[in-house]
Structures are given as C-alpha cells and as structure tokens.
C-alpha cells in the first residue's frame, strides 16, 4: 500500500475512533463533533486530490 494511503487509513481510523468515544457520552460537545466532521471532510478532499493526481499521471 502506498504510504499516502496508509497514512489516510490511520487518519480515518483515528476519526472514527473519536466518533465512537463521543457516541458513548450522553451529550457529546458540539465543538468536538464539528471538528471531527471538518477533519472527515478535509480527509475526503485530500483522498480525492490524491486519486485525481494518480489519474492525471497514469498510463496514457
């Protein structure tokens, strides 16, 4: 697995682990949920960018 994808996998696991921990709380802090959503959105954008670069430099 390319290093970038392995890094993205670790980040994804960290985000979802954080969601799970917050889910255990009766009322999770809205700021924490917002930060996780922002992190998830940024991760998805980074993955999309990486995949678009792979297509740009792929076989012609």
Secondary structure, DSSP 8 states (H G I E B T S, - for coil): --HHHHHHHHHHHHHHHHHHHHHTSSS--HHHHHHHHHHHHHHHHHHHHHHHHHHHTS--
